[in-house]
Each structure stands twice: as structure tokens, then as C-alpha cells.
């Protein structure tokens, strides 16, 4: 098993509790997993939700490339779209349901 596969398998067992997509992160998407860890320095940005000004995930995944969210085989949104509201609303809905199975 590759190191990347080991890390992805570890993340599968952790709840994703925060997602940053779109403004202020442009086309980058961040997923925060596992325990909430208090930051050494608070981020002064009122755009962050889920308590991310004070906390970060035990593990977090930053995707710095073109990305697309899909449900089954149907695309929902991606990094090429100018407006990320649809992606944010979709991911918030998944978080509220406690779902961890994102296809990215």
C-alpha cells in the first residue's frame, strides 16, 4: 500500500467537520478532519465558519489543483466555476448530515 493510500484510509475514519471552498480561498478547497485543535494564533477573518478562526482539524487536506464535486456520475460544481455558492451549500448539507463520503 502506498503512503498516499495509507493517509487517505486514515481520513476515511475521521469525520470531516469543516470545509473551506471559494472566497477567500479562490479555487482551493480545504477539508478539516478529526479532532478540533486550538490554533496557536487566532485568524482574524470573519469569512471563516465552523470555528476555523480558533481551531483547525487534527488532519486537514488542501487541494491545490482543478477539482470537481460530483454526486454519482453527475457533476455539481468545480474549481473552474466563478461562483462557489453551490459547492459551499452542498458541502454544508453533507456536514450537517455527518456524511464523510465526498468524491473529489
PANU-230140 format. One record per atom (N, C-alpha, C, O): atom name; residue in one letter; x, y, z. Coordinates in pm, whole numbers, plus 50000, padded with zeros to 5 digits. Layout:
+-------+--------+-------+-------+-------+
| atome | residu |     u |     v |     w |
+-------+--------+-------+-------+-------+
|    CA |      a |     X |     Y |     Z |
...
+-------+--------+-------+-------+-------+
//
This chain:
+-------+--------+-------+-------+-------+
| atome | residu |     u |     v |     w |
+-------+--------+-------+-------+-------+
|     N |      x | 50085 | 49881 | 50000 |
|    CA |      x | 50000 | 50000 | 50000 |
|     C |      x | 50090 | 50124 | 50000 |
|     O |      x | 50188 | 50132 | 50074 |
|     N |      x | 50054 | 50221 | 49917 |
|    CA |      x | 50133 | 50344 | 49908 |
|     C |      x | 50107 | 50434 | 50029 |
|     O |      x | 50006 | 50420 | 50098 |
|     N |      x | 50199 | 50526 | 50052 |
|    CA |      x | 50185 | 50621 | 50163 |
|     C |      x | 50060 | 50707 | 50145 |
|     O |      x | 49989 | 50736 | 50241 |
|     N |      x | 50033 | 50746 | 50022 |
|    CA |      x | 49913 | 50827 | 49995 |
|     C |      x | 49788 | 50748 | 50030 |
|     O |      x | 49696 | 50802 | 50091 |
|     N |      x | 49783 | 50620 | 49991 |
|    CA |      x | 49667 | 50538 | 50022 |
|     C |      x | 49650 | 50520 | 50172 |
|     O |      x | 49537 | 50520 | 50222 |
|     N |      x | 49760 | 50507 | 50246 |
|    CA |      x | 49754 | 50495 | 50392 |
|     C |      x | 49691 | 50619 | 50453 |
|     O |      x | 49606 | 50609 | 50542 |
|     N |      x | 49732 | 50736 | 50405 |
|    CA |      x | 49678 | 50862 | 50458 |
|     C |      x | 49529 | 50875 | 50424 |
|     O |      x | 49450 | 50914 | 50510 |
|     N |      x | 49492 | 50843 | 50301 |
|    CA |      x | 49351 | 50852 | 50263 |
|     C |      x | 49266 | 50754 | 50343 |
|     O |      x | 49154 | 50787 | 50381 |
|     N |      x | 49318 | 50635 | 50369 |
|    CA |      x | 49245 | 50539 | 50452 |
|     C |      x | 49226 | 50592 | 50594 |
|     O |      x | 49120 | 50571 | 50654 |
|     N |      x | 49327 | 50661 | 50648 |
|    CA |      x | 49315 | 50722 | 50781 |
|     C |      x | 49205 | 50828 | 50781 |
|     O |      x | 49125 | 50834 | 50875 |
|     N |      x | 49201 | 50911 | 50678 |
|    CA |      x | 49100 | 51017 | 50671 |
|     C |      x | 48959 | 50960 | 50658 |
|     O |      x | 48863 | 51022 | 50705 |
|     N |      x | 48944 | 50846 | 50596 |
|    CA |      x | 48812 | 50784 | 50582 |
|     C |      x | 48747 | 50754 | 50717 |
|     O |      x | 48625 | 50750 | 50728 |
|     N |      x | 48830 | 50734 | 50820 |
|    CA |      x | 48778 | 50701 | 50953 |
|     C |      x | 48755 | 50825 | 51039 |
|     O |      x | 48709 | 50814 | 51153 |
|     N |      x | 48787 | 50941 | 50986 |
|    CA |      x | 48772 | 51067 | 51061 |
|     C |      x | 48657 | 51148 | 51003 |
|     O |      x | 48637 | 51152 | 50881 |
|     N |      x | 48581 | 51212 | 51091 |
|    CA |      x | 48470 | 51296 | 51046 |
|     C |      x | 48525 | 51427 | 50989 |
|     O |      x | 48613 | 51490 | 51048 |
|     N |      x | 48472 | 51465 | 50875 |
|    CA |      x | 48505 | 51596 | 50817 |
|     C |      x | 48410 | 51697 | 50879 |
|     O |      x | 48289 | 51690 | 50857 |
|     N |      x | 48463 | 51792 | 50956 |
|    CA |      x | 48377 | 51886 | 51028 |
|     C |      x | 48383 | 52028 | 50973 |
|     O |      x | 48306 | 52114 | 51016 |
|     N |      x | 48474 | 52055 | 50879 |
|    CA |      x | 48480 | 52190 | 50823 |
|     C |      x | 48529 | 52184 | 50679 |
|     O |      x | 48615 | 52103 | 50643 |
|     N |      x | 48472 | 52273 | 50599 |
|    CA |      x | 48508 | 52284 | 50458 |
|     C |      x | 48525 | 52430 | 50424 |
|     O |      x | 48440 | 52513 | 50457 |
|     N |      x | 48634 | 52463 | 50357 |
|    CA |      x | 48653 | 52597 | 50301 |
|     C |      x | 48664 | 52581 | 50151 |
|     O |      x | 48750 | 52507 | 50102 |
|     N |      x | 48578 | 52649 | 50078 |
|    CA |      x | 48583 | 52645 | 49932 |
|     C |      x | 48541 | 52781 | 49881 |
|     O |      x | 48448 | 52842 | 49934 |
|     N |      x | 48608 | 52828 | 49780 |
|    CA |      x | 48574 | 52959 | 49725 |
|     C |      x | 48630 | 53071 | 49811 |
|     O |      x | 48729 | 53053 | 49882 |
|     N |      x | 48568 | 53186 | 49805 |
|    CA |      x | 48616 | 53303 | 49877 |
|     C |      x | 48626 | 53272 | 50026 |
|     O |      x | 48529 | 53220 | 50082 |
|     N |      x | 48736 | 53301 | 50094 |
|    CA |      x | 48853 | 53374 | 50047 |
|     C |      x | 48966 | 53286 | 49993 |
|     O |      x | 49080 | 53332 | 49986 |
|     N |      x | 48938 | 53163 | 49957 |
|    CA |      x | 49043 | 53069 | 49917 |
|     C |      x | 49056 | 53048 | 49767 |
|     O |      x | 49128 | 52958 | 49725 |
|     N |      x | 48989 | 53126 | 49687 |
|    CA |      x | 48990 | 53112 | 49541 |
|     C |      x | 48949 | 52970 | 49504 |
|     O |      x | 48847 | 52921 | 49552 |
|     N |      x | 49026 | 52903 | 49420 |
|    CA |      x | 48985 | 52770 | 49374 |
|     C |      x | 49036 | 52658 | 49465 |
|     O |      x | 49016 | 52541 | 49434 |
|     N |      x | 49099 | 52692 | 49575 |
|    CA |      x | 49150 | 52592 | 49669 |
|     C |      x | 49036 | 52545 | 49760 |
|     O |      x | 48953 | 52625 | 49802 |
|     N |      x | 49035 | 52417 | 49788 |
|    CA |      x | 48936 | 52364 | 49882 |
|     C |      x | 49012 | 52297 | 49997 |
|     O |      x | 49106 | 52221 | 49975 |
|     N |      x | 48969 | 52326 | 50119 |
|    CA |      x | 49029 | 52267 | 50239 |
|     C |      x | 48924 | 52186 | 50314 |
|     O |      x | 48812 | 52233 | 50334 |
|     N |      x | 48960 | 52066 | 50354 |
|    CA |      x | 48874 | 51980 | 50434 |
|     C |      x | 48944 | 51955 | 50567 |
|     O |      x | 49061 | 51915 | 50568 |
|     N |      x | 48875 | 51977 | 50679 |
|    CA |      x | 48931 | 51956 | 50813 |
|     C |      x | 48868 | 51831 | 50874 |
|     O |      x | 48746 | 51819 | 50879 |
|     N |      x | 48952 | 51738 | 50920 |
|    CA |      x | 48908 | 51608 | 50972 |
|     C |      x | 48953 | 51590 | 51117 |
|     O |      x | 49047 | 51654 | 51163 |
|     N |      x | 48885 | 51499 | 51187 |
|    CA |      x | 48927 | 51457 | 51321 |
|     C |      x | 48899 | 51560 | 51428 |
|     O |      x | 48806 | 51640 | 51417 |
|     N |      x | 48979 | 51556 | 51533 |
|    CA |      x | 48960 | 51645 | 51648 |
|     C |      x | 48984 | 51790 | 51611 |
|     O |      x | 49061 | 51821 | 51520 |
|     N |      x | 48917 | 51880 | 51684 |
|    CA |      x | 48941 | 52023 | 51669 |
|     C |      x | 49062 | 52059 | 51755 |
|     O |      x | 49061 | 52038 | 51876 |
|     N |      x | 49165 | 52114 | 51692 |
|    CA |      x | 49287 | 52154 | 51761 |
|     C |      x | 49293 | 52306 | 51766 |
|     O |      x | 49282 | 52373 | 51663 |
|     N |      x | 49309 | 52360 | 51887 |
|    CA |      x | 49315 | 52507 | 51902 |
|     C |      x | 49440 | 52561 | 51833 |
|     O |      x | 49550 | 52510 | 51852 |
|     N |      x | 49422 | 52665 | 51754 |
|    CA |      x | 49533 | 52729 | 51684 |
|     C |      x | 49620 | 52806 | 51783 |
|     O |      x | 49571 | 52857 | 51884 |
|     N |      x | 49749 | 52814 | 51754 |
|    CA |      x | 49838 | 52894 | 51837 |
|     C |      x | 49805 | 53042 | 51824 |
|     O |      x | 49816 | 53118 | 51921 |
|     N |      x | 49764 | 53083 | 51705 |
|    CA |      x | 49728 | 53223 | 51680 |
|     C |      x | 49592 | 53225 | 51612 |
|     O |      x | 49572 | 53159 | 51510 |
|     N |      x | 49499 | 53302 | 51667 |
|    CA |      x | 49364 | 53314 | 51612 |
|     C |      x | 49371 | 53387 | 51477 |
|     O |      x | 49444 | 53484 | 51462 |
|     N |      x | 49295 | 53338 | 51381 |
|    CA |      x | 49287 | 53402 | 51250 |
|     C |      x | 49177 | 53507 | 51254 |
|     O |      x | 49063 | 53477 | 51289 |
|     N |      x | 49210 | 53628 | 51220 |
|    CA |      x | 49113 | 53737 | 51221 |
|     C |      x | 49049 | 53748 | 51083 |
|     O |      x | 49085 | 53835 | 51003 |
|     N |      x | 48954 | 53657 | 51056 |
|    CA |      x | 48886 | 53655 | 50927 |
|     C |      x | 48742 | 53610 | 50951 |
|     O |      x | 48717 | 53493 | 50981 |
|     N |      x | 48649 | 53703 | 50939 |
|    CA |      x | 48509 | 53670 | 50968 |
|     C |      x | 48443 | 53588 | 50857 |
|     O |      x | 48326 | 53551 | 50870 |
|     N |      x | 48515 | 53558 | 50748 |
|    CA |      x | 48462 | 53474 | 50642 |
|     C |      x | 48470 | 53326 | 50678 |
|     O |      x | 48397 | 53244 | 50622 |
|     N |      x | 48558 | 53291 | 50772 |
|    CA |      x | 48571 | 53150 | 50811 |
|     C |      x | 48453 | 53108 | 50898 |
|     O |      x | 48406 | 53184 | 50983 |
|     N |      x | 48406 | 52986 | 50875 |
|    CA |      x | 48295 | 52931 | 50953 |
|     C |      x | 48344 | 52810 | 51031 |
|     O |      x | 48463 | 52776 | 51027 |
|     N |      x | 48255 | 52745 | 51102 |
|    CA |      x | 48282 | 52623 | 51177 |
|     C |      x | 48385 | 52642 | 51289 |
|     O |      x | 48442 | 52544 | 51336 |
|     N |      x | 48409 | 52766 | 51331 |
|    CA |      x | 48508 | 52791 | 51435 |
|     C |      x | 48651 | 52788 | 51386 |
|     O |      x | 48743 | 52775 | 51466 |
|     N |      x | 48672 | 52799 | 51255 |
|    CA |      x | 48807 | 52789 | 51199 |
|     C |      x | 48896 | 52908 | 51234 |
|     O |      x | 49017 | 52903 | 51211 |
|     N |      x | 48839 | 53014 | 51289 |
|    CA |      x | 48925 | 53123 | 51335 |
|     C |      x | 49011 | 53075 | 51452 |
|     O |      x | 49126 | 53116 | 51465 |
|     N |      x | 48955 | 52988 | 51537 |
|    CA |      x | 49025 | 52942 | 51657 |
|     C |      x | 49075 | 52799 | 51648 |
|     O |      x | 49166 | 52762 | 51723 |
|     N |      x | 49019 | 52718 | 51559 |
|    CA |      x | 49052 | 52575 | 51554 |
|     C |      x | 49090 | 52532 | 51414 |
|     O |      x | 49051 | 52595 | 51315 |
|     N |      x | 49166 | 52426 | 51408 |
|    CA |      x | 49193 | 52359 | 51281 |
|     C |      x | 49177 | 52210 | 51304 |
|     O |      x | 49176 | 52163 | 51418 |
|     N |      x | 49164 | 52136 | 51197 |
|    CA |      x | 49145 | 51993 | 51209 |
|     C |      x | 49270 | 51920 | 51256 |
|     O |      x | 49382 | 51964 | 51231 |
|     N |      x | 49248 | 51810 | 51323 |
|    CA |      x | 49358 | 51720 | 51359 |
|     C |      x | 49435 | 51684 | 51231 |
|     O |      x | 49558 | 51677 | 51231 |
|     N |      x | 49360 | 51663 | 51125 |
|    CA |      x | 49415 | 51644 | 50991 |
|     C |      x | 49340 | 51738 | 50899 |
|     O |      x | 49220 | 51759 | 50916 |
|     N |      x | 49409 | 51794 | 50803 |
|    CA |      x | 49338 | 51873 | 50702 |
|     C |      x | 49402 | 51849 | 50568 |
|     O |      x | 49522 | 51824 | 50555 |
|     N |      x | 49317 | 51859 | 50469 |
|    CA |      x | 49357 | 51829 | 50332 |
|     C |      x | 49331 | 51953 | 50249 |
|     O |      x | 49218 | 52001 | 50241 |
|     N |      x | 49435 | 52005 | 50188 |
|    CA |      x | 49423 | 52119 | 50097 |
|     C |      x | 49443 | 52071 | 49955 |
|     O |      x | 49544 | 52007 | 49924 |
|     N |      x | 49349 | 52100 | 49870 |
|    CA |      x | 49356 | 52057 | 49731 |
|     C |      x | 49390 | 52180 | 49647 |
|     O |      x | 49310 | 52273 | 49636 |
|     N |      x | 49510 | 52179 | 49588 |
|    CA |      x | 49562 | 52293 | 49514 |
|     C |      x | 49564 | 52266 | 49365 |
|     O |      x | 49665 | 52291 | 49298 |
|     N |      x | 49458 | 52215 | 49312 |
|    CA |      x | 49453 | 52186 | 49169 |
|     C |      x | 49307 | 52196 | 49124 |
|     O |      x | 49217 | 52221 | 49204 |
|     N |      x | 49287 | 52178 | 48995 |
|    CA |      x | 49149 | 52176 | 48948 |
|     C |      x | 49075 | 52064 | 49018 |
|     O |      x | 49129 | 51954 | 49035 |
|     N |      x | 48953 | 52091 | 49060 |
|    CA |      x | 48873 | 51991 | 49131 |
|     C |      x | 48729 | 52000 | 49085 |
|     O |      x | 48684 | 52101 | 49031 |
|     N |      x | 48658 | 51891 | 49108 |
|    CA |      x | 48516 | 51886 | 49074 |
|     C |      x | 48445 | 51801 | 49178 |
|     O |      x | 48491 | 51692 | 49213 |
|     N |      x | 48333 | 51850 | 49228 |
|    CA |      x | 48247 | 51772 | 49316 |
|     C |      x | 48139 | 51709 | 49230 |
|     O |      x | 48081 | 51773 | 49143 |
|     N |      x | 48113 | 51582 | 49257 |
|    CA |      x | 48007 | 51515 | 49183 |
|     C |      x | 47930 | 51424 | 49275 |
|     O |      x | 47981 | 51380 | 49379 |
|     N |      x | 47809 | 51396 | 49237 |
|    CA |      x | 47723 | 51302 | 49309 |
|     C |      x | 47691 | 51192 | 49208 |
|     O |      x | 47623 | 51216 | 49108 |
|     N |      x | 47741 | 51071 | 49236 |
|    CA |      x | 47733 | 50966 | 49136 |
|     C |      x | 47820 | 51006 | 49019 |
|     O |      x | 47938 | 51038 | 49036 |
|     N |      x | 47764 | 51006 | 48900 |
|    CA |      x | 47838 | 51049 | 48781 |
|     C |      x | 47802 | 51191 | 48738 |
|     O |      x | 47848 | 51237 | 48634 |
|     N |      x | 47721 | 51259 | 48818 |
|    CA |      x | 47673 | 51392 | 48781 |
|     C |      x | 47757 | 51502 | 48849 |
|     O |      x | 47763 | 51507 | 48972 |
|     N |      x | 47822 | 51589 | 48770 |
|    CA |      x | 47898 | 51699 | 48830 |
|     C |      x | 47807 | 51799 | 48901 |
|     O |      x | 47697 | 51828 | 48855 |
|     N |      x | 47855 | 51850 | 49015 |
|    CA |      x | 47779 | 51950 | 49090 |
|     C |      x | 47842 | 52088 | 49070 |
|     O |      x | 47773 | 52184 | 49036 |
|     N |      x | 47973 | 52096 | 49091 |
|    CA |      x | 48045 | 52221 | 49073 |
|     C |      x | 48194 | 52189 | 49069 |
|     O |      x | 48234 | 52076 | 49095 |
|     N |      x | 48276 | 52288 | 49038 |
|    CA |      x | 48420 | 52266 | 49033 |
|     C |      x | 48497 | 52396 | 49040 |
|     O |      x | 48440 | 52504 | 49047 |
|     N |      x | 48630 | 52382 | 49038 |
|    CA |      x | 48717 | 52499 | 49055 |
|     C |      x | 48710 | 52596 | 48938 |
|     O |      x | 48749 | 52711 | 48952 |
|     N |      x | 48661 | 52552 | 48824 |
|    CA |      x | 48652 | 52640 | 48708 |
|     C |      x | 48532 | 52735 | 48713 |
|     O |      x | 48525 | 52830 | 48636 |
|     N |      x | 48438 | 52708 | 48803 |
|    CA |      x | 48322 | 52797 | 48814 |
|     C |      x | 48359 | 52924 | 48887 |
|     O |      x | 48440 | 52922 | 48980 |
|     N |      x | 48300 | 53033 | 48847 |
|    CA |      x | 48330 | 53161 | 48910 |
|     C |      x | 48263 | 53175 | 49045 |
|     O |      x | 48314 | 53247 | 49131 |
|     N |      x | 48152 | 53111 | 49067 |
|    CA |      x | 48078 | 53124 | 49191 |
|     C |      x | 48075 | 52990 | 49264 |
|     O |      x | 48036 | 52889 | 49206 |
|     N |      x | 48118 | 52989 | 49390 |
|    CA |      x | 48129 | 52865 | 49466 |
|     C |      x | 48013 | 52845 | 49564 |
|     O |      x | 48019 | 52754 | 49647 |
|     N |      x | 47909 | 52927 | 49556 |
|    CA |      x | 47797 | 52915 | 49650 |
|     C |      x | 47735 | 52776 | 49644 |
|     O |      x | 47703 | 52718 | 49748 |
|     N |      x | 47720 | 52723 | 49525 |
|    CA |      x | 47659 | 52591 | 49509 |
|     C |      x | 47743 | 52485 | 49580 |
|     O |      x | 47689 | 52397 | 49647 |
|     N |      x | 47876 | 52492 | 49567 |
|    CA |      x | 47965 | 52396 | 49633 |
|     C |      x | 47957 | 52410 | 49784 |
|     O |      x | 47949 | 52310 | 49855 |
|     N |      x | 47959 | 52532 | 49832 |
|    CA |      x | 47953 | 52554 | 49977 |
|     C |      x | 47823 | 52500 | 50034 |
|     O |      x | 47825 | 52433 | 50138 |
|     N |      x | 47711 | 52529 | 49969 |
|    CA |      x | 47582 | 52481 | 50019 |
|     C |      x | 47576 | 52330 | 50017 |
|     O |      x | 47523 | 52269 | 50111 |
|     N |      x | 47628 | 52267 | 49913 |
|    CA |      x | 47628 | 52121 | 49904 |
|     C |      x | 47711 | 52060 | 50018 |
|     O |      x | 47667 | 51967 | 50084 |
|     N |      x | 47830 | 52114 | 50040 |
|    CA |      x | 47917 | 52060 | 50144 |
|     C |      x | 47862 | 52086 | 50283 |
|     O |      x | 47876 | 52001 | 50371 |
|     N |      x | 47800 | 52201 | 50306 |
|    CA |      x | 47737 | 52229 | 50435 |
|     C |      x | 47626 | 52128 | 50463 |
|     O |      x | 47612 | 52080 | 50576 |
|     N |      x | 47548 | 52097 | 50361 |
|    CA |      x | 47441 | 51999 | 50376 |
|     C |      x | 47501 | 51864 | 50415 |
|     O |      x | 47448 | 51797 | 50504 |
|     N |      x | 47608 | 51823 | 50351 |
|    CA |      x | 47673 | 51696 | 50382 |
|     C |      x | 47726 | 51697 | 50525 |
|     O |      x | 47713 | 51598 | 50597 |
|     N |      x | 47786 | 51809 | 50567 |
|    CA |      x | 47840 | 51819 | 50703 |
|     C |      x | 47730 | 51807 | 50806 |
|     O |      x | 47746 | 51738 | 50907 |
|     N |      x | 47617 | 51874 | 50781 |
|    CA |      x | 47507 | 51868 | 50877 |
|     C |      x | 47454 | 51726 | 50892 |
|     O |      x | 47406 | 51688 | 50998 |
|     N |      x | 47463 | 51649 | 50785 |
|    CA |      x | 47417 | 51511 | 50790 |
|     C |      x | 47524 | 51418 | 50848 |
|     O |      x | 47497 | 51300 | 50872 |
|     N |      x | 47645 | 51470 | 50871 |
|    CA |      x | 47752 | 51388 | 50926 |
|     C |      x | 47811 | 51293 | 50823 |
|     O |      x | 47874 | 51193 | 50860 |
|     N |      x | 47793 | 51321 | 50696 |
|    CA |      x | 47843 | 51234 | 50591 |
|     C |      x | 47991 | 51261 | 50567 |
|     O |      x | 48038 | 51374 | 50578 |
|     N |      x | 48064 | 51155 | 50535 |
|    CA |      x | 48208 | 51167 | 50513 |
|     C |      x | 48249 | 51122 | 50374 |
|     O |      x | 48368 | 51125 | 50342 |
|     N |      x | 48156 | 51083 | 50292 |
|    CA |      x | 48191 | 51020 | 50164 |
|     C |      x | 48185 | 51120 | 50048 |
|     O |      x | 48092 | 51117 | 49968 |
|     N |      x | 48284 | 51206 | 50039 |
|    CA |      x | 48293 | 51302 | 49930 |
|     C |      x | 48370 | 51237 | 49816 |
|     O |      x | 48464 | 51161 | 49839 |
|     N |      x | 48330 | 51268 | 49694 |
|    CA |      x | 48406 | 51226 | 49577 |
|     C |      x | 48467 | 51353 | 49520 |
|     O |      x | 48396 | 51443 | 49474 |
|     N |      x | 48598 | 51358 | 49523 |
|    CA |      x | 48668 | 51479 | 49479 |
|     C |      x | 48765 | 51441 | 49369 |
|     O |      x | 48835 | 51528 | 49317 |
+-------+--------+-------+-------+-------+
//
